[in-house]
């Protein structure tokens, strides 16, 4: 995940937190003072973002030696070490908060995704994310979703056609929106249409939509829509789906369930850095 965008995010985060230096660490520790430390889990979690956290440390000071003792996507128990770091104390402490911010956020998303993936295990339904991501963090957060066992929906507006309610309102009708999209879209593009009612499901079918998104329907209404669709389109369910109701929506005939909460509502995971004096120093 160490793409140029990620490197830029790291630089922005370090400039935000330490652009004026670390006055506390600089005042207390000489440049020659060394320490060793480790990051450990304060809860059971799915770890994600280890390479990013490691890069934060080495970006602050290449003299910091980082070792990963877990891997992204791994389930770890409370107290487990996931990363160790050794080197100049001042640099280690300067990097601490930024490294943890990346690691806690991405591990939180991965842990949330793991819960949702486990909830539909055995149904054949895939849980996918949405574009409700932190601005600038989309690639990282979608990577964390994959580490947690869920699947990515489109990563940008340019990936496939998805006609939503506001497109339909502006075009004048669902059928008109589909007609215009099909005329201009690449010839291999599938047309996905959002439907909020059973009448819109029928209209989407008549318009030849290859994918129908059932938006904010109850499980009973989803069942009725599936009977209308009869396998003639890929079915996505979205809107109003919570962890507690996820299994009720994972019905035969549903292909994917998209859930914004995988990213926008994932709590930060509990990870912390423990620093010890370097032995023999």
N, C-alpha and C positions, 0 to 999 in steps of 0.2 A: 504493500500500500504506500510505499515511499515514492509517490509520483511527484512531479514538479508542483502540482497543486497542494499536496500534503506538505511538502517542504515549505511552501509559501505560508500555509496555515501555521506551521510550527514557528516560522520566523515572526509572523504577526503576533502570535501568542506570547512569544518570548519578549518581543519589543513592548507589548502591552504590560507585561508583569515585571520585566527587568531591564527595560530600556535605559533607565537611569542608574543601573547597577543594583547590587544588593548591599545596601549600606550596613545592615546588621551583620551579615556574614563577613563582610570585608573588615568591619571593626573588630570582630572577635578572633578571626582565624588568619594566621599568616599564610601566604601562598604555598608554603611547604607542608602545611598541616594536612594530614590525610585521614580519611575515615572509610569505613565499609558500611553498607546498608542493604536492606532488602525490602521489597514491596510484597505484602501479604494480603490475603483476603480476609475481610471481617465478616463474611457471610458465605454461604454456599452460592456459587455463581458460575456463569460461563465467561471465561476470560477472553478479552478481545482488545487489540490495540497495543500489543507488547512491542512490536517493531517500531511503532510510532513513539511510544514512551522511551524506548532505548535511544531513538534518534534525538529526542529532546536532550537527553543527558550528554550525548556526544556532540551535539550542536553547541551546547554551552561550553564544553571543554573536551576536546578529543582525548585528553588524558584520562577521562573517566572510562573505566573498563566495565562493560555491562554484559551480563550473562542471563539469557532467558532460561528459566527452569520450568516453564510450562509452554503451551502452544495455543495460539488463537483457536477458539472453538472448543477448548477443553473444559469440562466441568471440574471445578475444584472445590474442595471443602473449606470451611471456616478455618483460618490459621495457616493455610497452605501458602508457601512462598511461590511467587510467579516470576520474580526478577531479582537479581542481585547487582549491586554496583559498588565499585571501589575506586577511590581516587581523591583528588583535592577536595577537602571538606567544603570550602566556599562554593565551588562550582556545583557540587552535589546538592547543596541546600538551595542554591539559586534555581536549579532545574526542577526541584521537588514538586512544586505546586502545578507547574505546567504539565509535567509528565503525568501526574496523577489526574489532572483534569481530562486529558485525552483518554487515559486508561479507564477511569471511572465512567465516563460518558459512554464509551464504546462497549465496555463490559455490561453496562446497564441495558443497552439496546440488545446485545446478544443474549443476556439472561431473560429479558422479556420475550424475545423471539422464541427461545427454547421452551418457555411455558406454553406459548400458543401452538407451537409445532407438536408438542407432546399431547396437547388437548385433542388434536384431530388424528392422532396416530391410528392407522388401521382403516381410516375412512376413504382413503384415496384422494381426499381434498387437499389442495395446497393452500397454505396461508401466505399471502403476499403483502408487501409493504405498499406505501403510496409515495407521493411527492411531498408529503408533509414532513419535511426534514429541516434541520437547522441550516440557514443560508450558508453556502460555502462548504458544508460538511456532508453533502449528499452522498458522495462516493464512499466516504468513511462509514457513514451510518448504514448505507445499504450493504456494505461489506460486513458490518456487524450483524445485520439481519441474517445474512447467509451463514455466518459463523454460528448463529443460534438455531439453524435448521429450517428457517423459513426461506421464502423465495422473493426475488425482486420483481416488482411491476416495472413499468417504464421509468427510466431514469431522467427523461427530459421530454418536452413537448414534441420533439422531432422523431421519436421512436416509432409511434404508431398512431393511427387515427382513433380518437376517443371522443365521440359526440356527446356532450353533456347538456344539462338543462338550459344553460345560457346560450349555447350554440343553437339549440332548437328554437328558443324564444327569438333570437336575433334573425334566424333564417326564415321563420314564419311557420314551420312545421317540421316534425321529425322526418317525414318523407323527403321534404325539400333539402334538409341538411344532409341526409344520406346521399341524395342524388348529386348535390354539389361536391361532396367529399369524394365520392367515387369517380367523378369526372376529372378531378385534379390530383388525386392521390396516386402514388406509384402503383403499377399494375399488380404487384404481388402483395400490396397492403391489404390487411383485413380491416373491416369497418366494425368498430365497437360502438354500441349505442346504449346510453343510459335510459332506463325505463323505471318510472316511479309507480306506474299503475299497470293493471292487466291490459287495459286498452292500449297503452303504449307498447307493451310486449307484443300484442297483435300487430300493431303498426310497424314495429321494428322487424318482425318476421316478414310482413308483406314487402317491406323495403329491401329485404335481402341482407340484413345485417348478419355478419358471421359470428359476432360476439355480442351478447346482451348482458348488460350490467343491471342487476336488480337492486335498485337503490332504496334504502330505508324501508324495506318490507319486513313484515313479521315472518316468523318461520312458516306459519300457515299460508300466508300469501306467497311466499317463495315456493311452497309445495304446489300451489295452484298455477303459478307461472311455469314451473317445470313441466306440468301436464300439458300446458299450451305449447311449449317449445318442443317437447317430444324428441329431444336429441338433435334438433336441426341447427343448433348454434351452441357455441361454447358459452357457458354460463358463469358469470362472476357475480358474487354477492358482496355488497358493500353498504356501509352506513348503518349505524346503530348496533353493530355487532360488538359485544363485550366478551371478555374471557368467560364469564359465567354462562353466556348464551351461545358460545361458539359451537358447541357440539350439536345444538338444536338446528343450527344453520348448515351443518356439514352433512347434507342429505344426498342420497344417490341422485346423480344428475347435476349436482353443483361441481364445477371444476375448480374454481378458486374463490377464496374469500379474502378481500383486501381490507386491511385494517391500519388506519393511520396511527393508532396507539402504539404500534411496534416502535415507532420513532418519536412521535411528538409527546408521548406520555410515559416514556420509559424512565424510571427513577435511576439516578446515578448509583452504581454499585459501590459497595463499601470496600475500599482498598486503601492501605496506608503504608507509608515509608517509615521504617525503623532504622535509625543511624546509630552505629557503635564506633567507639574509637578504634583506629587501626591497631591491631596487635603489634606490640614491639615499638610503638611510637610514643 
